[in-house]
Each structure stands twice: as structure tokens, then as C-alpha cells.
Amino acid sequence: MQTRQHTSDVKSVKVRFRYLERANALSFQWDRAYQRIRLLKTSPNLGRPGYRSGTRELAPTPLPYVVVYAVKAEAVQILHIYHGAQDWR
């Protein structure tokens, strides 16, 4: 038995596959970034000294974000997460 594929069907499948490929890559990047942020529990001084006094900054690669946080006696407090392109200083 032969099957016929319409060009639009093939294009649709390719578009969906590319979307899923990008979504999976982005999900993987977020997972890596989240794991890096979780390291602050055990290594609170992992990031660089912050622009503002009393803060530290962590760039959870590979994403273009900066996590601004403060190290307290009992916890690490995430103050804000900025996109690297934002003028937040």
C-alpha cells in the first residue's frame, strides 16, 4: 500500500518538531539554571558581590539572567531576577 503525503502535512510536522526541539532545549537550560540557583543553599557566596551593598549576584548560565540575592544568617533571600538586557542598576 502506498501513502501520499501532502506538502502541507510534511511542513506541519517539521514545524512541530522544530518547536519541540526548541522547547526541550529551553527546558534543559532552565533546569541547568535552576540547579545552579539551588546551589546557593549550600554555597551562598557562589555569586559575585552585588552592585548594591549587602547583595550578591549570580548569573545562572546558560540563560541571560541575573539573580540578585542577599545572604542572611538563616537563609538566602532571592531579591529579584533580572534579564541581562534590562537596565536594573
C-alpha positions in Angstrom: 0.0 0.0 0.0 1.3 3.4 -0.8 0.8 6.5 1.2 0.7 10.0 -0.1 1.9 12.9 2.0 0.7 16.4 1.2 3.4 19.0 1.3 1.4 21.0 3.9 1.4 17.9 6.2 5.1 17.4 5.9 5.7 21.1 6.6 3.4 21.0 9.6 5.2 18.0 11.1 8.6 19.8 10.6 7.3 22.9 12.2 6.0 21.0 15.2 9.3 19.1 15.5 11.3 22.3 15.5 9.1 23.8 18.1 9.5 20.7 20.4 13.3 20.8 19.8 13.5 24.4 20.9 11.1 23.8 23.8 13.3 20.9 25.0 16.5 22.9 24.7 14.9 25.8 26.6 13.6 23.4 29.3 17.1 21.9 29.6 18.6 25.4 30.0 16.1 26.3 32.7 16.8 23.1 34.5 20.5 23.9 34.5 19.9 27.4 35.7 17.6 26.2 38.5 20.2 23.7 39.7 22.8 26.5 39.8 20.4 28.7 41.8 19.7 25.8 44.2 23.5 25.6 44.9 23.0 28.8 46.9 21.6 26.7 49.7 25.0 25.1 50.3 27.3 27.8 48.8 25.7 31.2 49.5 28.7 33.1 48.4 28.8 31.5 45.0 27.9 34.7 43.1 29.8 37.9 42.8 29.4 40.9 45.1 26.4 42.8 44.1 26.0 46.3 42.7 24.1 47.3 45.8 25.5 47.0 49.3 24.6 43.7 51.1 23.7 41.9 47.9 25.3 39.3 45.7 24.6 38.4 42.0 24.5 35.1 40.3 24.4 34.6 36.5 22.8 31.2 36.1 24.3 30.3 32.7 23.3 29.5 30.0 20.4 31.8 30.4 20.8 35.6 30.2 19.5 36.4 33.7 21.0 37.8 36.8 19.7 36.7 40.2 20.2 39.3 42.9 20.2 37.9 46.4 21.1 38.6 50.0 22.8 36.2 52.4 21.0 36.2 55.7 22.1 34.3 58.8 19.4 31.6 58.4 18.7 31.8 54.6 19.5 33.1 51.2 16.9 35.6 50.1 16.3 36.0 46.4 15.5 39.6 45.9 14.9 39.8 42.2 15.7 38.0 38.9 16.5 40.4 36.0 17.0 39.8 32.3 20.6 40.6 31.3 19.3 43.2 28.8 17.4 45.2 31.5 18.9 48.3 32.9 18.4 47.4 36.5 21.4 49.1 38.1 
